[in-house]
Amino acid sequence: MKTVTPKNTDTETWICFNINGEDEYLNTDCFEAEFLCDCENEYGQLYGCYDAMCYCADNSGCDFFWDLCRDLNLRSEGEEDLFDCRKLDGDEGIEILCKNFPDRKDEIMAWVDENTKHTEGSVYRFWNGRNWETLSLEALEELAGVEIELEILDEDEDEHGLLVKDESGAEFWIYANGGVGYTKEAA
């Protein structure tokens, strides 16, 4: 995971990434650990377990129910094959299994609790002017984001800007860009 310089010093850890030819800066302290399925896309809609690739009952794209039936050897009475779980989904699928195997309900629920894994990421939530949106630190790194240390030298509250010095000693202004972070301007 990322090492973040504590806020009680003058130096903070930022991530610098390039979008449309402009360097963007975000303070890594903005990011928090969250389940990706509970985060919003650019249209304000929740990603959900399918898009977040969670391993759980709510993701029809994973083998959760197949693994459950296999691991617990769930077979209909008198059948050699495993219970047909291909069409099971979500809480309703768990209810169907518990109804079909009432004597194993506790075992089924224990397996579900033990094996459910939601995908977690470091995210920054913000209002984009229309909807809530989420940026993932992992996604920014895929955009060739680079972690850098910036020392804050001065602040211009009227212009929402910060005069910063990077690790090489270069000083420059970064301004709140009306989006999610700051954009670099020459000092």
C-alpha positions, -999 to +999 in steps of 0.1 A: +000+000+000+010+036-003+031+054+023+017+088+030+037+115+047+019+125+079+000+158+077+018+173+107+048+181+085+051+207+057+055+179+031+026+160+018+023+130-006+005+138-039-002+117-070+006+134-103-012+121-134-016+133-169-050+138-185-053+154-219-018+167-218-021+185-184-006+174-152-032+169-125-023+167-087-043+150-060-033+148-024-032+111-014-048+119+019-080+124+000-082+086-007-099+062+016-103+024+016-138+015+003-155-014-014-155-006-051-190-020-055-203+008-033-187+035-054-201+057-082-190+058-118-188+090-139-226+089-143-233+087-106-244+050-108-231+024-084-206+001-099-221-029-081-205-063-074-204-074-111-184-044-124-162-044-092-155-081-097-164-090-062-166-127-052-201-128-038-237-139-043-245-105-061-219-111-088-234-134-115-201-133-134-182-153-108-184-189-096-197-181-061-228-204-062-210-231-081-182-231-055-207-231-027-225-261-041-193-279-048-176-272-015-207-282+005-215-311-019-251-299-023-271-325-042-308-329-046-321-361-030-314-391-051-293-371-076-256-378-085-250-344-099-246-312-079-276-290-074-281-268-105-269-235-093-262-218-126-292-195-124-289-186-088-281-149-080-280-126-050-299-131-018-327-148-036-302-175-047-291-180-011-328-183+000-334-209-027-305-230-015-316-227+021-352-237+011-339-267-009-315-278+019-332-267+051-311-290+073-279-274+060-291-237+062-265-229+090-237-245+070-247-226+038-249-193+056-215-199+073-199-206+039-215-175+024-202-153+054-167-169+053-162-167+015-178-134+004-150-111-007-158-075-019-131-058-040-115-030-020-096+000-033-083+034-023-109+059-037-117+096-037-153+105-039-163+139-053-192+159-068-185+164-105-212+191-109-239+166-119-233+134-099-212+118-073-182+102-089-153+080-076-117+080-086-096+050-077-060+054-068-053+021-086-069+035-118-048+067-116-017+046-113-027+029-146-027+064-161+010+065-153+003+083-121+035+090-101+036+096-064+056+127-054+063+147-023+053+184-024+061+209+002+035+236+005+052+270+007+023+294+003-015+295-003-036+319-023-071+314-010-087+339-035-074+319-064-076+285-047-039+279-054-009+264-036+027+273-041+046+241-038+082+228-041+088+193-054+116+168-045+140+184-070+135+218-055+114+232-084+087+256-072+054+260-090+018+270-083-010+244-085-046+257-087-079+239-079-091+231-114-128+229-107-126+192-110-110+168-086-075+182-081-050+208-090-035+218-123+001+230-126+009+266-134+044+282-138+056+300-108 
